[in-house]
Amino acid sequence: MATEIYRDAWGIPHLRAGSAAELARAQGLVTASDRAWQLETERHRAQGTSASFLGGSALAWDRFARRARLDDTARRCFADLERRDPETARWVRAYVDGVNEGLAGSPAPEFARTGLTPGRWEPWTPLAVWLATHILFAGFPAKLWREQVAAHLGADAIGLFAADGPGTSGSNGWLVSGERTVTGQAVIAGDPHRWIEDPGVYQQIHLSCPEFDVVGLAVPGVPGIAHFGHTGTVAWAITNAMSDYQDLYRERLRRTGAGVEALDPDGVWRRAARHTETVEVAGEDPVEVEVIETGRGPVIIGGPEGLDGDPSDPSDPSGAPVAISLRYPPRVTGDLGFAALLPLLRARRVADVDGAFDRWAEPVNVVQAADTEGGVLHRVAGRVPLRAEVNSLRVVPAWEPGHEWRGWHATPRAGLTDGVAVMANQRGPAAPLGVEFAPPHRADRITALLAGKERWSAAGMSAIHTDTHLASASPLLDRLAALGGLTPEAAALRDRLLGWDRRMDAGSADAALYAAVRGAVVRRLAAHPALAALTTPPVYPEVFQPWLALVPRVGFALEHLLRAGELFGIDRPAAVRAAIEEVALRPPAGVWGDTHRLAPWRALEPEQPYDEPGLSGDHDCVLCTSGVPGLTDRAARGPAARYVWDLARREDSRWVVPLGASGVPGSPHHRDQLPLWLAGDLVPVVTDWTRLKKERDV
């Protein structure tokens, strides 16, 4: 049969072909047609060549990508895939063929603005894109932060700052079994929380061939449907498990006439791999990057001479130069888990999904699945190394024994409670595999909302998606309630906040007042002399600075810091008092949505800036739209998609993305889903080919 491309009313692509390989080619082709600029940006980011057209602002990422060996690791993983699973390797090649065909002569306006010509995708490029997208997902730079805290405040202080910090991503997901639905069949719903990007990080798509027929959310640049899919008889979804599976090692390096050597745990200096690469920078001189790899992994910070401006490591008593290497599973195993992708598309029952996720590598996720025969699944999937506990917490010395990897953790499984399972990055089934998890507020709130009705329908799930109750407000409100002797204006503000319904609605003036007081408290705590040593982080590469900034760390850990028995002599009642007096003197004039506005990430800002809308929600609401308390109310993170998978009738499933199906500015489908996303509405999933408009044969 011919390979056919259809569209629904929202411009979502529906593809039909005679084989899985032909379908993969069509998926690559249509993705390149809809998102050529996005694909090329991601390819360059994975290669560490984005500064060649984006300029110096992209140099920090390119340095990291080169030093972490992202593209080389993808090459290794694809070579391994060809040996172990040639069918999947051919399928990936077919997708790449489609991408290259679609990129040829792309009219995307960003190419003309930057002078960039689309380049050629290699068979391993989808793996490189996947790796670049997720390499920071587990938040290994948090270990650099913990080193800072331990060095200046003591190891006992690390836990005070433990929270869902600015470098992590989260999600909501819940499974309601058939015994708790109006149809007798399960419903799976949720929303992944990630950077809101333009174009979006998820692509709504429908893939159909004689072997399978699947709707779901694909990652542009990667074939198939990995994270969220519905085959008609089984559906699955994931959230970030918050597991720790990447290690940082402090290395001792020295130069020799032959290159660079690293000190190994057995006391022997061994040759490290070393070469230099040149990064082209638009409008500036090229930059040389030294790439070093020890027996632990690539050196991503420092080198034999340490860091520019700060050559010695203050946390190393020997005063040795700073050099830190990264050990991450695909670099060790040569496996990125792509062997799971085709089995997921072919899944018919929960057991099939379970078997597919046995092949998963990274990121480590909590998976939920249900099928039309009543089967359910709630498990962790991915590869987490067995090693010393301190590896998960801190940067460990490479030259000392006891920090090696000793195999892999068995992935935990969990069941349902009262016919429901909720995953929201809390300490759930993945607890043995991680260090820091999200506060329990989102999970507890979803659980409570689901308990409020005996029977649920797919149509009712949007009310949960958009819930704005902020349970994490309690510690600050408790501190406010204890204050006396306030000025009349501050007392009136305190009383108003104590009567607030704790909903972070865009139209709420009370929510704006609460956020203003919270921000003022965060800034005052962060400015206290007791924390002064944390205000100036080490001169590590720029890409790691978000994990090391004090104000965001205080903002996201505010609950812990306000409730701790002692906080280094900081007078917290005085800080809260000063904050409410400050806000009472100059209260925000409007509502929460005036400052809590959408702030999507774009590789290239549009020639005509968008007037981005105000948002409901906050980082601990189920409607998780995250600013950075104390720094900005603008929300760069939020639900990168919403989905409701109905196992009774797939046609009753719903989904939405923040902007639209097209990545082409000016397209009618570039931002047409935004009003629905803002309102909490969802787009119907269409699988009836007679209701679709045929675009072309390819």
C-alpha angles and dihedrals in degrees: 000000000000118000106249132198119203133175133207126215091281095051092252110155120241113190129195125185143157097249142016091254093051089048091051090053090051091048091053091047096050092043090054090048093051100035110021095141092048092049093050092046090052092047091053092046090052091050095043092242102112094107088066089079105011096051133219095334089072096046097092092057092045091053090052094046091052095045093045089052094230097159093042091050090052090052090052092048092050091049088052090048090053090054098043103031112017092170093060091043090055089048091053090048090053090053090050090050088055092048092052091048092050095046094055107105094355112180094210104145094221091070092061092046094053099032089237121150116203110256133210122282116222124214090259095048094096088055090049091050090050092049094047091048093053107028092099094036095099090051100232090167086072085079088064088054092050089052089054093049093046093048095051106025104020132259092278090066094062093084092055090069096043109126142113091296133200094268098058134081127213143183144197123232136163137180121206112192124221093262088067100044133082092236099047089240126103127263124206119194141163148112132250113229112216140131107307102237133187106246094032126251091233127059121202108224144160119214120190134174134138090278099051147353113208137168120195152113114294128192107239108246094029124088123236129010113292111167110029124021146148121201095182095258100043134026133189141187138179143208130195108274091208088228124160112232105144125078134203119212127195104226132203107214134178135183121237133178088266098048133273130341130197128206110241128206092260090061095254123127108227133188115265122209109255139176139142129242131193121229115203114218121197110242094003140075118280117264126222118222123198111218116202128175126188130187088277098050145276118337105239100171127045126332142215090320095041123228129336107262095006109049099169128066110237091202092057109079090207091065090232119165117272116263122152126182130199124224114194129169103247090051089053100041104027088229125116095176098251089137086078095063103076094042088054091055090048095047117127101168139026090261089061092052090047092052092048092053090052083074094050118118114174152048093027108236143181107237130204124187139166135182138201092257092064097263118146134187132196114171147129118254128193144059120292118173124232109235143127115313093239090063088069093051109038148012104279130208112259093205095059121083121238100058099088124117115257105190131292138305119249106246113247125237132205139188137221128275116215088346094305137100121189127193122185105147091276126136094287129130092328094058094109090055102052146052108206123033135176117275111266095246099101094044092046092048094049090048091051093047092050090049089057093076130044094210128031134194130203089248092060096059097085089071088064094044090058103042111135104188110136110208092172089071090080101088093052094043089049089053090049092050090056095055122105134175095046124156113262091256094050092044090053091049091049092051091048092053092047088057094046117118090230093238117139096213118165091234095049119113089188091057089052090051092049091050091049092052091045091051092049091051091049093051093048093050092047091050094053114118090235089070097037093110089063096054093080111051123197115278092261119154115294093246089071098047097094088065092050102047112114101211095057090045091054091043096054094041096045094118092057094043094051094045100042114114092233131009110193093287094303111152098226096179088055091050092050091046092051091047096053092045089051093051093042088057093049109017121183109269098219145024135298094266091058091073102015095077134155113266109182120194114243128180087215123024115234120257088236108041117224122239094236117211131247116255139216120221137049137225095279096040122097082242089064108195106157129210120164110259111232093016111051140345091209111114117227092162130056144111104337087191139349125217141180115192113198114197092192095063120358087206088067090060118109138200143170140182127208098252119005149289095271127071093197114106111235094026113131087235097049096094105359095116093053096090090051092047090051093049095045092246123141136216117240116250107238120203100155105104092205089066093055130086115235112231103181149312118254 
